[in-house]
Amino acid sequence: MNVTSQFHYLALDLVDSEEKIAEYQRLHEKIWPEVVVHLRQHGILNMEIYRLGTRLFMVMEVSEQFDTAAFALASRNNATIQRWEALMWQYQLPTPWTPEGEKWVALERIFSLQQQ
């Protein structure tokens, strides 16, 4: 069976503090096992986070069955995920372009070499 995946690209900022950034990175060296299970159960095949200064970029590879709204609802209804998100929010900030009440915001693709 051939599984097709999609990619989501998102951005978020970090609090401008060397100590907080170092702690955030340390917490991501080995995230909570329950968070890993939650991500995988909802069709997230792989996730990577990159940092430039205080800006974070996330790449999520998801299965064809991944549903953003269903994932968001399941995350809101999971006490462990809510504790993880509350902990992360001590280090994170919305970008200047993030809508009120949101966190990670999708990047807009403006170029693709394959389409040239």
N, CA, C and O atoms as a GROMACS GRO file, in nm:
protein
  464
    1MET      N    1   0.084  -0.119   0.000
    1MET     CA    2   0.000   0.000   0.000
    1MET      C    3   0.088   0.124   0.000
    1MET      O    4   0.179   0.137   0.082
    2ASN      N    5   0.061   0.215  -0.091
    2ASN     CA    6   0.138   0.337  -0.102
    2ASN      C    7   0.070   0.448  -0.023
    2ASN      O    8  -0.043   0.485  -0.054
    3VAL      N    9   0.136   0.500   0.079
    3VAL     CA   10   0.080   0.605   0.162
    3VAL      C   11   0.128   0.740   0.110
    3VAL      O   12   0.248   0.762   0.093
    4THR      N   13   0.034   0.830   0.087
    4THR     CA   14   0.069   0.964   0.042
    4THR      C   15   0.062   1.056   0.162
    4THR      O   16  -0.023   1.042   0.250
    5SER      N   17   0.154   1.151   0.165
    5SER     CA   18   0.155   1.245   0.276
    5SER      C   19   0.150   1.387   0.223
    5SER      O   20   0.172   1.413   0.105
    6GLN      N   21   0.120   1.477   0.312
    6GLN     CA   22   0.117   1.620   0.285
    6GLN      C   23   0.208   1.688   0.386
    6GLN      O   24   0.242   1.632   0.489
    7PHE      N   25   0.246   1.810   0.353
    7PHE     CA   26   0.331   1.886   0.444
    7PHE      C   27   0.261   2.015   0.483
    7PHE      O   28   0.196   2.080   0.401
    8HIS      N   29   0.276   2.051   0.611
    8HIS     CA   30   0.226   2.177   0.664
    8HIS      C   31   0.347   2.253   0.717
    8HIS      O   32   0.434   2.195   0.782
    9TYR      N   33   0.354   2.383   0.688
    9TYR     CA   34   0.465   2.468   0.731
    9TYR      C   35   0.408   2.580   0.816
    9TYR      O   36   0.319   2.653   0.772
   10LEU      N   37   0.459   2.592   0.939
   10LEU     CA   38   0.402   2.686   1.035
   10LEU      C   39   0.512   2.768   1.102
   10LEU      O   40   0.629   2.728   1.104
   11ALA      N   41   0.473   2.884   1.156
   11ALA     CA   42   0.568   2.971   1.226
   11ALA      C   43   0.512   3.015   1.360
   11ALA      O   44   0.391   3.022   1.380
   12LEU      N   45   0.603   3.044   1.450
   12LEU     CA   46   0.571   3.092   1.584
   12LEU      C   47   0.696   3.161   1.635
   12LEU      O   48   0.807   3.131   1.590
   13ASP      N   49   0.682   3.252   1.728
   13ASP     CA   50   0.797   3.320   1.787
   13ASP      C   51   0.824   3.268   1.927
   13ASP      O   52   0.739   3.206   1.991
   14LEU      N   53   0.946   3.294   1.973
   14LEU     CA   54   0.986   3.262   2.109
   14LEU      C   55   1.007   3.391   2.188
   14LEU      O   56   1.038   3.496   2.131
   15VAL      N   57   0.991   3.381   2.318
   15VAL     CA   58   1.025   3.492   2.406
   15VAL      C   59   1.174   3.521   2.385
   15VAL      O   60   1.256   3.429   2.379
   16ASP      N   61   1.209   3.648   2.376
   16ASP     CA   62   1.347   3.688   2.349
   16ASP      C   63   1.430   3.683   2.477
   16ASP      O   64   1.460   3.785   2.538
   17SER      N   65   1.465   3.560   2.516
   17SER     CA   66   1.543   3.536   2.637
   17SER      C   67   1.631   3.414   2.612
   17SER      O   68   1.580   3.306   2.583
   18GLU      N   69   1.762   3.433   2.623
   18GLU     CA   70   1.854   3.320   2.601
   18GLU      C   71   1.821   3.203   2.692
   18GLU      O   72   1.826   3.087   2.649
   19GLU      N   73   1.787   3.232   2.817
   19GLU     CA   74   1.756   3.126   2.913
   19GLU      C   75   1.629   3.051   2.873
   19GLU      O   76   1.625   2.928   2.876
   20LYS      N   77   1.526   3.125   2.836
   20LYS     CA   78   1.399   3.061   2.798
   20LYS      C   79   1.415   2.981   2.668
   20LYS      O   80   1.359   2.872   2.655
   21ILE      N   81   1.490   3.034   2.574
   21ILE     CA   82   1.513   2.962   2.447
   21ILE      C   83   1.589   2.833   2.474
   21ILE      O   84   1.556   2.728   2.419
   22ALA      N   85   1.690   2.840   2.559
   22ALA     CA   86   1.768   2.720   2.593
   22ALA      C   87   1.679   2.616   2.661
   22ALA      O   88   1.689   2.497   2.631
   23GLU      N   89   1.592   2.660   2.751
   23GLU     CA   90   1.501   2.568   2.820
   23GLU      C   91   1.400   2.508   2.722
   23GLU      O   92   1.371   2.388   2.729
   24TYR      N   93   1.347   2.589   2.632
   24TYR     CA   94   1.254   2.541   2.531
   24TYR      C   95   1.320   2.431   2.446
   24TYR      O   96   1.260   2.326   2.421
   25GLN      N   97   1.441   2.457   2.403
   25GLN     CA   98   1.512   2.357   2.324
   25GLN      C   99   1.539   2.231   2.405
   25GLN      O  100   1.528   2.120   2.353
   26ARG      N  101   1.574   2.248   2.533
   26ARG     CA  102   1.599   2.131   2.618
   26ARG      C  103   1.472   2.047   2.632
   26ARG      O  104   1.477   1.925   2.626
   27LEU      N  105   1.358   2.113   2.649
   27LEU     CA  106   1.231   2.041   2.662
   27LEU      C  107   1.195   1.965   2.535
   27LEU      O  108   1.121   1.866   2.540
   28HIS      N  109   1.247   2.009   2.422
   28HIS     CA  110   1.219   1.941   2.295
   28HIS      C  111   1.320   1.832   2.260
   28HIS      O  112   1.305   1.763   2.160
   29GLU      N  113   1.422   1.817   2.342
   29GLU     CA  114   1.516   1.706   2.318
   29GLU      C  115   1.446   1.573   2.335
   29GLU      O  116   1.478   1.476   2.266
   30LYS      N  117   1.350   1.566   2.426
   30LYS     CA  118   1.271   1.446   2.450
   30LYS      C  119   1.136   1.492   2.504
   30LYS      O  120   1.120   1.512   2.625
   31ILE      N  121   1.039   1.509   2.414
   31ILE     CA  122   0.908   1.557   2.458
   31ILE      C  123   0.834   1.448   2.533
   31ILE      O  124   0.873   1.331   2.529
   32TRP      N  125   0.728   1.485   2.602
   32TRP     CA  126   0.651   1.390   2.680
   32TRP      C  127   0.601   1.278   2.589
   32TRP      O  128   0.552   1.305   2.480
   33PRO      N  129   0.612   1.154   2.633
   33PRO     CA  130   0.565   1.040   2.552
   33PRO      C  131   0.417   1.050   2.514
   33PRO      O  132   0.378   1.008   2.405
   34GLU      N  133   0.335   1.106   2.603
   34GLU     CA  134   0.192   1.120   2.574
   34GLU      C  135   0.168   1.216   2.458
   34GLU      O  136   0.072   1.200   2.382
   35VAL      N  137   0.255   1.315   2.445
   35VAL     CA  138   0.243   1.410   2.334
   35VAL      C  139   0.278   1.340   2.203
   35VAL      O  140   0.211   1.359   2.101
   36VAL      N  141   0.383   1.259   2.206
   36VAL     CA  142   0.422   1.182   2.087
   36VAL      C  143   0.307   1.092   2.043
   36VAL      O  144   0.273   1.088   1.925
   37VAL      N  145   0.247   1.022   2.137
   37VAL     CA  146   0.135   0.931   2.105
   37VAL      C  147   0.020   1.012   2.045
   37VAL      O  148  -0.038   0.970   1.944
   38HIS      N  149  -0.013   1.122   2.104
   38HIS     CA  150  -0.123   1.207   2.055
   38HIS      C  151  -0.096   1.251   1.910
   38HIS      O  152  -0.185   1.242   1.826
   39LEU      N  153   0.023   1.298   1.883
   39LEU     CA  154   0.056   1.343   1.748
   39LEU      C  155   0.041   1.230   1.648
   39LEU      O  156  -0.021   1.246   1.542
   40ARG      N  157   0.097   1.115   1.681
   40ARG     CA  158   0.093   1.001   1.588
   40ARG      C  159  -0.048   0.947   1.570
   40ARG      O  160  -0.086   0.905   1.460
   41GLN      N  161  -0.127   0.946   1.677
   41GLN     CA  162  -0.265   0.896   1.669
   41GLN      C  163  -0.350   0.980   1.574
   41GLN      O  164  -0.451   0.932   1.522
   42HIS      N  165  -0.311   1.104   1.553
   42HIS     CA  166  -0.391   1.194   1.470
   42HIS      C  167  -0.333   1.215   1.330
   42HIS      O  168  -0.370   1.310   1.261
   43GLY      N  169  -0.243   1.126   1.290
   43GLY     CA  170  -0.196   1.129   1.152
   43GLY      C  171  -0.074   1.214   1.125
   43GLY      O  172  -0.042   1.241   1.010
   44ILE      N  173  -0.005   1.257   1.230
   44ILE     CA  174   0.119   1.330   1.209
   44ILE      C  175   0.231   1.228   1.198
   44ILE      O  176   0.262   1.157   1.294
   45LEU      N  177   0.290   1.221   1.080
   45LEU     CA  178   0.392   1.121   1.051
   45LEU      C  179   0.530   1.166   1.097
   45LEU      O  180   0.611   1.086   1.143
   46ASN      N  181   0.556   1.294   1.084
   46ASN     CA  182   0.684   1.350   1.126
   46ASN      C  183   0.664   1.498   1.154
   46ASN      O  184   0.576   1.563   1.097
   47MET      N  185   0.746   1.550   1.243
   47MET     CA  186   0.740   1.692   1.278
   47MET      C  187   0.882   1.736   1.310
   47MET      O  188   0.954   1.671   1.386
   48GLU      N  189   0.920   1.849   1.251
   48GLU     CA  190   1.050   1.909   1.280
   48GLU      C  191   1.029   2.056   1.308
   48GLU      O  192   0.944   2.121   1.247
   49ILE      N  193   1.109   2.110   1.401
   49ILE     CA  194   1.103   2.252   1.434
   49ILE      C  195   1.243   2.308   1.414
   49ILE      O  196   1.342   2.253   1.461
   50TYR      N  197   1.250   2.421   1.342
   50TYR     CA  198   1.375   2.491   1.316
   50TYR      C  199   1.366   2.629   1.380
   50TYR      O  200   1.257   2.684   1.395
   51ARG      N  201   1.482   2.684   1.417
   51ARG     CA  202   1.484   2.815   1.482
   51ARG      C  203   1.582   2.907   1.413
   51ARG      O  204   1.692   2.867   1.376
   52LEU      N  205   1.542   3.032   1.396
   52LEU     CA  206   1.630   3.140   1.352
   52LEU      C  207   1.605   3.255   1.448
   52LEU      O  208   1.501   3.320   1.440
   53GLY      N  209   1.700   3.280   1.537
   53GLY     CA  210   1.679   3.382   1.639
   53GLY      C  211   1.562   3.342   1.727
   53GLY      O  212   1.565   3.239   1.793
   54THR      N  213   1.459   3.426   1.728
   54THR     CA  214   1.340   3.397   1.808
   54THR      C  215   1.224   3.343   1.723
   54THR      O  216   1.115   3.321   1.775
   55ARG      N  217   1.247   3.322   1.596
   55ARG     CA  218   1.141   3.270   1.507
   55ARG      C  219   1.155   3.119   1.492
   55ARG      O  220   1.264   3.069   1.464
   56LEU      N  221   1.044   3.048   1.510
   56LEU     CA  222   1.040   2.904   1.492
   56LEU      C  223   0.967   2.871   1.363
   56LEU      O  224   0.871   2.939   1.325
   57PHE      N  225   1.013   2.766   1.295
   57PHE     CA  226   0.946   2.716   1.176
   57PHE      C  227   0.922   2.566   1.197
   57PHE      O  228   1.014   2.492   1.229
   58MET      N  229   0.798   2.524   1.180
   58MET     CA  230   0.763   2.384   1.199
   58MET      C  231   0.726   2.325   1.063
   58MET      O  232   0.654   2.385   0.984
   59VAL      N  233   0.777   2.204   1.040
   59VAL     CA  234   0.739   2.127   0.923
   59VAL      C  235   0.669   2.002   0.975
   59VAL      O  236   0.728   1.924   1.050
   60MET      N  237   0.544   1.985   0.936
   60MET     CA  238   0.467   1.867   0.976
   60MET      C  239   0.436   1.786   0.851
   60MET      O  240   0.378   1.836   0.755
   61GLU      N  241   0.475   1.661   0.854
   61GLU     CA  242   0.434   1.568   0.749
   61GLU      C  243   0.316   1.489   0.805
   61GLU      O  244   0.326   1.426   0.910
   62VAL      N  245   0.204   1.494   0.733
   62VAL     CA  246   0.081   1.432   0.782
   62VAL      C  247   0.027   1.334   0.679
   62VAL      O  248   0.054   1.346   0.559
   63SER      N  249  -0.050   1.237   0.728
   63SER     CA  250  -0.114   1.140   0.639
   63SER      C  251  -0.228   1.206   0.565
   63SER      O  252  -0.271   1.316   0.599
   64GLU      N  253  -0.277   1.138   0.462
   64GLU     CA  254  -0.393   1.189   0.387
   64GLU      C  255  -0.515   1.206   0.476
   64GLU      O  256  -0.600   1.290   0.448
   65GLN      N  257  -0.524   1.128   0.581
   65GLN     CA  258  -0.639   1.132   0.670
   65GLN      C  259  -0.631   1.244   0.775
   65GLN      O  260  -0.727   1.265   0.849
   66PHE      N  261  -0.520   1.314   0.781
   66PHE     CA  262  -0.505   1.420   0.882
   66PHE      C  263  -0.612   1.527   0.862
   66PHE      O  264  -0.634   1.574   0.750
   67ASP      N  265  -0.677   1.564   0.971
   67ASP     CA  266  -0.782   1.665   0.969
   67ASP      C  267  -0.745   1.771   1.073
   67ASP      O  268  -0.746   1.744   1.193
   68THR      N  269  -0.712   1.890   1.025
   68THR     CA  270  -0.667   1.998   1.113
   68THR      C  271  -0.769   2.028   1.222
   68THR      O  272  -0.733   2.041   1.339
   69ALA      N  273  -0.896   2.039   1.185
   69ALA     CA  274  -0.999   2.074   1.282
   69ALA      C  275  -1.018   1.963   1.386
   69ALA      O  276  -1.032   1.991   1.505
   70ALA      N  277  -1.018   1.838   1.340
   70ALA     CA  278  -1.033   1.725   1.433
   70ALA      C  279  -0.913   1.717   1.528
   70ALA      O  280  -0.929   1.687   1.646
   71PHE      N  281  -0.794   1.743   1.476
   71PHE     CA  282  -0.674   1.742   1.560
   71PHE      C  283  -0.681   1.852   1.665
   71PHE      O  284  -0.649   1.830   1.782
   72ALA      N  285  -0.723   1.972   1.624
   72ALA     CA  286  -0.734   2.084   1.717
   72ALA      C  287  -0.836   2.053   1.827
   72ALA      O  288  -0.812   2.081   1.945
   73LEU      N  289  -0.949   1.995   1.790
   73LEU     CA  290  -1.052   1.959   1.888
   73LEU      C  291  -1.000   1.853   1.984
   73LEU      O  292  -1.018   1.865   2.106
   74ALA      N  293  -0.936   1.749   1.933
   74ALA     CA  294  -0.881   1.643   2.018
   74ALA      C  295  -0.775   1.700   2.112
   74ALA      O  296  -0.766   1.658   2.228
   75SER      N  297  -0.697   1.794   2.064
   75SER     CA  298  -0.592   1.856   2.147
   75SER      C  299  -0.655   1.938   2.260
   75SER      O  300  -0.608   1.934   2.374
   76ARG      N  301  -0.761   2.013   2.228
   76ARG     CA  302  -0.830   2.093   2.331
   76ARG      C  303  -0.895   2.004   2.437
   76ARG      O  304  -0.910   2.046   2.552
   77ASN      N  305  -0.935   1.883   2.400
   77ASN     CA  306  -1.003   1.793   2.492
   77ASN      C  307  -0.910   1.695   2.564
   77ASN      O  308  -0.957   1.606   2.634
   78ASN      N  309  -0.781   1.711   2.547
   78ASN     CA  310  -0.684   1.620   2.607
   78ASN      C  311  -0.609   1.697   2.717
   78ASN      O  312  -0.534   1.790   2.687
   79ALA      N  313  -0.629   1.658   2.842
   79ALA     CA  314  -0.570   1.731   2.955
   79ALA      C  315  -0.418   1.734   2.950
   79ALA      O  316  -0.358   1.835   2.983
   80THR      N  317  -0.356   1.624   2.908
   80THR     CA  318  -0.210   1.621   2.900
   80THR      C  319  -0.160   1.717   2.794
   80THR      O  320  -0.061   1.788   2.816
   81ILE      N  321  -0.225   1.721   2.681
   81ILE     CA  322  -0.185   1.813   2.574
   81ILE      C  323  -0.205   1.957   2.620
   81ILE      O  324  -0.123   2.043   2.589
   82GLN      N  325  -0.311   1.983   2.691
   82GLN     CA  326  -0.334   2.118   2.742
   82GLN      C  327  -0.226   2.160   2.843
   82GLN      O  328  -0.185   2.276   2.845
   83ARG      N  329  -0.180   2.065   2.926
   83ARG     CA  330  -0.069   2.096   3.020
   83ARG      C  331   0.059   2.124   2.942
   83ARG      O  332   0.133   2.216   2.976
   84TRP      N  333   0.086   2.044   2.837
   84TRP     CA  334   0.205   2.066   2.754
   84TRP      C  335   0.197   2.203   2.687
   84TRP      O  336   0.295   2.278   2.686
   85GLU      N  337   0.081   2.235   2.631
   85GLU     CA  338   0.065   2.364   2.563
   85GLU      C  339   0.081   2.481   2.660
   85GLU      O  340   0.140   2.583   2.625
   86ALA      N  341   0.029   2.467   2.780
   86ALA     CA  342   0.045   2.573   2.881
   86ALA      C  343   0.192   2.591   2.917
   86ALA      O  344   0.239   2.704   2.932
   87LEU      N  345   0.264   2.480   2.930
   87LEU     CA  346   0.408   2.487   2.957
   87LEU      C  347   0.480   2.556   2.842
   87LEU      O  348   0.563   2.644   2.864
   88MET      N  349   0.449   2.516   2.718
   88MET     CA  350   0.516   2.574   2.601
   88MET      C  351   0.487   2.722   2.587
   88MET      O  352   0.573   2.799   2.543
   89TRP      N  353   0.367   2.763   2.625
   89TRP     CA  354   0.327   2.903   2.609
   89TRP      C  355   0.411   2.996   2.698
   89TRP      O  356   0.411   3.117   2.676
   90GLN      N  357   0.482   2.941   2.797
   90GLN     CA  358   0.574   3.022   2.878
   90GLN      C  359   0.694   3.069   2.795
   90GLN      O  360   0.761   3.166   2.832
   91TYR      N  361   0.721   3.000   2.685
   91TYR     CA  362   0.837   3.028   2.601
   91TYR      C  363   0.798   3.087   2.466
   91TYR      O  364   0.882   3.147   2.398
   92GLN      N  365   0.674   3.072   2.427
   92GLN     CA  366   0.629   3.108   2.293
   92GLN      C  367   0.553   3.240   2.292
   92GLN      O  368   0.496   3.282   2.392
   93LEU      N  369   0.555   3.303   2.174
   93LEU     CA  370   0.479   3.425   2.149
   93LEU      C  371   0.417   3.414   2.010
   93LEU      O  372   0.476   3.351   1.922
   94PRO      N  373   0.301   3.473   1.989
   94PRO     CA  374   0.248   3.475   1.853
   94PRO      C  375   0.333   3.566   1.766
   94PRO      O  376   0.391   3.663   1.815
   95THR      N  377   0.340   3.536   1.637
   95THR     CA  378   0.410   3.627   1.546
   95THR      C  379   0.325   3.754   1.534
   95THR      O  380   0.209   3.755   1.576
   96PRO      N  381   0.380   3.861   1.478
   96PRO     CA  382   0.299   3.982   1.456
   96PRO      C  383   0.180   3.958   1.362
   96PRO      O  384   0.087   4.039   1.359
   97TRP      N  385   0.181   3.848   1.286
   97TRP     CA  386   0.077   3.819   1.188
   97TRP      C  387  -0.019   3.710   1.235
   97TRP      O  388  -0.107   3.669   1.159
   98THR      N  389  -0.004   3.664   1.357
   98THR     CA  390  -0.088   3.556   1.408
   98THR      C  391  -0.223   3.611   1.453
   98THR      O  392  -0.228   3.706   1.531
   99PRO      N  393  -0.333   3.552   1.403
   99PRO     CA  394  -0.465   3.597   1.448
   99PRO      C  395  -0.483   3.578   1.599
   99PRO      O  396  -0.424   3.487   1.659
  100GLU      N  397  -0.562   3.665   1.659
  100GLU     CA  398  -0.591   3.660   1.802
  100GLU      C  399  -0.638   3.521   1.844
  100GLU      O  400  -0.724   3.463   1.778
  101GLY      N  401  -0.581   3.468   1.952
  101GLY     CA  402  -0.622   3.339   2.006
  101GLY      C  403  -0.558   3.219   1.939
  101GLY      O  404  -0.586   3.106   1.977
  102GLU      N  405  -0.472   3.242   1.840
  102GLU     CA  406  -0.405   3.131   1.773
  102GLU      C  407  -0.259   3.127   1.814
  102GLU      O  408  -0.208   3.219   1.878
  103LYS      N  409  -0.192   3.019   1.775
  103LYS     CA  410  -0.054   2.999   1.813
  103LYS      C  411   0.031   2.984   1.687
  103LYS      O  412   0.073   3.083   1.628
  104TRP      N  413   0.055   2.862   1.646
  104TRP     CA  414   0.128   2.836   1.523
  104TRP      C  415   0.042   2.883   1.406
  104TRP      O  416  -0.078   2.855   1.401
  105VAL      N  417   0.103   2.954   1.312
  105VAL     CA  418   0.030   3.005   1.196
  105VAL      C  419   0.093   2.950   1.068
  105VAL      O  420   0.215   2.941   1.057
  106ALA      N  421   0.009   2.913   0.972
  106ALA     CA  422   0.057   2.854   0.848
  106ALA      C  423   0.132   2.956   0.764
  106ALA      O  424   0.094   3.072   0.754
  107LEU      N  425   0.241   2.908   0.705
  107LEU     CA  426   0.319   2.991   0.612
  107LEU      C  427   0.256   2.983   0.474
  107LEU      O  428   0.197   2.881   0.438
  108GLU      N  429   0.268   3.089   0.399
  108GLU     CA  430   0.218   3.092   0.262
  108GLU      C  431   0.333   3.060   0.167
  108GLU      O  432   0.436   3.129   0.168
  109ARG      N  433   0.316   2.956   0.085
  109ARG     CA  434   0.420   2.923  -0.012
  109ARG      C  435   0.414   3.025  -0.125
  109ARG      O  436   0.308   3.051  -0.181
  110ILE      N  437   0.530   3.084  -0.156
  110ILE     CA  438   0.535   3.183  -0.263
  110ILE      C  439   0.622   3.139  -0.380
  110ILE      O  440   0.628   3.207  -0.482
  111PHE      N  441   0.690   3.024  -0.366
  111PHE     CA  442   0.777   2.975  -0.473
  111PHE      C  443   0.789   2.824  -0.466
  111PHE      O  444   0.796   2.766  -0.358
  112SER      N  445   0.791   2.761  -0.583
  112SER     CA  446   0.816   2.619  -0.594
  112SER      C  447   0.900   2.595  -0.720
  112SER      O  448   0.857   2.624  -0.831
  113LEU      N  449   1.020   2.542  -0.701
  113LEU     CA  450   1.107   2.512  -0.815
  113LEU      C  451   1.041   2.411  -0.908
  113LEU      O  452   1.058   2.419  -1.030
  114GLN      N  453   0.965   2.315  -0.850
  114GLN     CA  454   0.900   2.214  -0.933
  114GLN      C  455   0.799   2.276  -1.029
  114GLN      O  456   0.769   2.217  -1.133
  115GLN      N  457   0.746   2.391  -0.996
  115GLN     CA  458   0.647   2.454  -1.082
  115GLN      C  459   0.709   2.550  -1.184
  115GLN      O  460   0.637   2.618  -1.257
  116GLN      N  461   0.839   2.555  -1.188
  116GLN     CA  462   0.908   2.643  -1.284
  116GLN      C  463   0.928   2.575  -1.418
  116GLN      O  464   0.983   2.635  -1.510
   0.00000   0.00000   0.00000
